[in-house]
Amino acid sequence: YRLATNLGATVAPLLGAALVAVSYSLLFWGEALAALGCVLLSMYALPAEHAAAQRARSDASVHAPGRSSALDRRTYGYRAVLHDRSFLLFLAAMLGYAAVYNQYLSTLPLSLHARGFSTWIYSALVATNGLIVIACELLITRVVQHWSARVATVLGMLLVGTGVGAYGLRL
């Protein structure tokens, strides 16, 4: 799954740049067709009826009259989330991480354009990122899989922040 996702992240920018070279309309129509294809694939490949039937059976057994369990007494939804301090801290960290990480989607292309670089250069940079991930992900996973999740997550976020910060260096 990860390999397929990373291959898509490597090829898509180059394909997008090729479509833009012909016409921006072609890029938008291509995106629309891809979204439609995803919808059709999801309609036929995902087991919607089975999941809905299981949910209905689960709800009926949990809320059956005369049955009380620890499940009934637990807090659900946003109330449970708001009481989980560790999770709220994690969400705040992920918000900061996303704000930094998404700079390659917003600020980087604008900066490259302002410096006179073409769309192809941006596409090549993003594709190179995908290739590096494909080449290094399994090796790095082999090393960090024995680390605590907290250490691996914090180090990963720091490395992403450092990498995005390096975009600002003028060599």
C-alpha positions as CSV (number, residue, x, y, z in Angstrom):
1,Y,0.0,0.0,0.0
2,R,2.7,2.4,1.0
3,L,4.7,1.6,-2.1
4,A,1.7,2.2,-4.4
5,T,1.0,5.5,-2.6
6,N,4.6,6.6,-3.0
7,L,4.8,5.6,-6.6
8,G,1.7,7.6,-7.2
9,A,3.3,10.6,-5.4
10,T,6.3,10.2,-7.6
11,V,4.6,9.9,-10.9
12,A,1.6,12.2,-10.4
13,P,3.6,15.5,-10.3
14,L,5.3,14.6,-13.5
15,L,2.1,13.6,-15.2
16,G,0.5,16.8,-13.9
17,A,3.3,18.9,-15.3
18,A,2.9,17.2,-18.7
19,L,-0.9,17.9,-18.7
20,V,-0.3,21.5,-17.7
21,A,2.2,21.9,-20.5
22,V,-0.7,21.1,-22.9
23,S,-3.5,22.9,-21.0
24,Y,-4.6,23.6,-17.4
25,S,-8.1,22.5,-18.5
26,L,-6.7,19.1,-19.4
27,L,-5.2,18.8,-15.9
28,F,-8.6,19.6,-14.3
29,W,-10.5,17.2,-16.5
30,G,-7.9,14.5,-15.7
31,E,-8.4,15.2,-12.0
32,A,-12.1,14.9,-12.4
33,L,-11.8,11.6,-14.3
34,A,-9.5,10.3,-11.6
35,A,-12.0,11.3,-8.8
36,L,-14.8,9.6,-10.8
37,G,-12.7,6.5,-11.2
38,C,-12.0,6.5,-7.4
39,V,-15.8,6.8,-6.7
40,L,-16.6,4.0,-9.1
41,L,-13.9,1.7,-7.7
42,S,-15.1,2.4,-4.2
43,M,-18.7,1.7,-5.0
44,Y,-17.8,-1.7,-6.4
45,A,-14.8,-2.7,-4.2
46,L,-15.9,-1.6,-0.7
47,P,-18.3,-3.8,1.2
48,A,-20.8,-1.1,2.2
49,E,-23.8,-3.4,2.9
50,H,-21.8,-5.7,5.1
51,A,-20.4,-2.9,7.2
52,A,-23.8,-1.2,7.6
53,A,-25.4,-4.6,8.6
54,Q,-22.7,-5.2,11.2
55,R,-23.1,-1.7,12.6
56,A,-26.9,-2.1,12.9
57,R,-26.4,-5.5,14.7
58,S,-23.8,-3.9,17.0
59,D,-26.1,-0.9,17.8
60,A,-29.0,-3.2,18.5
61,S,-27.1,-5.4,20.9
62,V,-25.5,-2.4,22.8
63,H,-28.9,-0.6,23.2
64,A,-31.0,-3.6,24.0
65,P,-33.4,-3.0,26.9
66,G,-32.3,-4.5,30.2
67,R,-28.7,-4.8,29.1
68,S,-26.1,-2.6,30.8
69,S,-22.4,-2.9,30.3
70,A,-19.2,-0.9,30.7
71,L,-19.6,0.0,27.0
72,D,-22.9,1.9,27.8
73,R,-21.3,3.9,30.5
74,R,-18.2,5.1,28.5
75,T,-18.0,8.5,27.1
76,Y,-18.2,8.7,23.3
77,G,-17.6,11.3,20.6
78,Y,-16.0,14.7,21.1
79,R,-16.5,14.6,24.8
80,A,-14.1,11.6,25.1
81,V,-11.6,13.4,22.8
82,L,-11.7,16.6,24.9
83,H,-10.9,14.6,28.0
84,D,-7.9,12.9,26.5
85,R,-5.1,15.3,27.2
86,S,-2.4,13.2,25.5
87,F,-4.5,12.9,22.3
88,L,-5.1,16.7,22.3
89,L,-1.4,17.4,22.6
90,F,-0.8,14.9,19.7
91,L,-3.5,16.7,17.6
92,A,-1.9,20.1,18.3
93,A,1.5,18.7,17.3
94,M,0.0,17.2,14.1
95,L,-1.6,20.5,13.2
96,G,1.8,22.2,13.5
97,Y,3.4,19.4,11.5
98,A,0.7,19.7,8.8
99,A,1.2,23.4,8.5
100,V,4.9,22.9,8.0
101,Y,4.7,19.9,5.7
102,N,2.1,21.4,3.4
103,Q,4.5,24.3,2.6
104,Y,5.7,22.1,-0.3
105,L,2.2,22.3,-1.8
106,S,1.7,26.1,-1.4
107,T,4.8,28.1,-0.6
108,L,7.4,26.1,-2.5
109,P,5.8,26.3,-5.9
110,L,5.1,30.1,-5.4
111,S,8.8,30.6,-4.4
112,L,10.1,28.6,-7.4
113,H,7.8,30.5,-9.8
114,A,9.0,33.9,-8.3
115,R,12.6,32.8,-9.0
116,G,11.7,32.0,-12.6
117,F,11.7,28.2,-12.4
118,S,9.2,26.3,-14.5
119,T,6.5,23.9,-13.4
120,W,8.7,21.0,-14.5
121,I,11.3,21.9,-11.9
122,Y,8.7,21.9,-9.1
123,S,7.3,18.6,-10.4
124,A,10.8,17.1,-10.6
125,L,11.5,18.1,-7.0
126,V,8.3,16.6,-5.7
127,A,9.0,13.4,-7.8
128,T,12.5,13.2,-6.4
129,N,11.1,13.4,-2.9
130,G,8.9,10.4,-3.8
131,L,11.8,8.4,-5.1
132,I,13.8,9.1,-2.0
133,V,11.0,7.9,0.2
134,I,10.6,4.7,-2.0
135,A,14.4,4.1,-1.8
136,C,14.8,4.8,1.9
137,E,11.5,3.9,3.7
138,L,12.2,0.2,4.2
139,L,15.7,0.8,5.4
140,I,14.7,3.5,7.9
141,T,11.7,1.5,9.1
142,R,14.0,-1.4,9.8
143,V,16.0,0.9,12.1
144,V,13.2,2.8,13.9
145,Q,10.8,-0.1,14.3
146,H,12.5,-0.8,17.6
147,W,12.2,2.7,18.9
148,S,9.4,4.0,21.0
149,A,6.6,5.5,19.0
150,R,7.0,8.8,20.7
151,V,10.7,9.1,19.8
152,A,10.2,8.0,16.2
153,T,7.3,10.5,15.8
154,V,9.1,13.5,17.3
155,L,12.3,12.8,15.3
156,G,10.3,12.4,12.1
157,M,8.5,15.7,12.7
158,L,11.8,17.4,13.5
159,L,13.4,16.1,10.3
160,V,10.4,17.2,8.2
161,G,10.6,20.7,9.7
162,T,14.3,20.8,9.0
163,G,13.9,19.7,5.5
164,V,11.1,22.2,4.8
165,G,13.2,24.9,6.5
166,A,16.1,24.0,4.1
167,Y,13.9,25.3,1.2
168,G,14.5,28.8,2.6
169,L,18.3,28.5,2.4
170,R,19.8,30.6,-0.4
171,L,23.0,28.9,-1.5
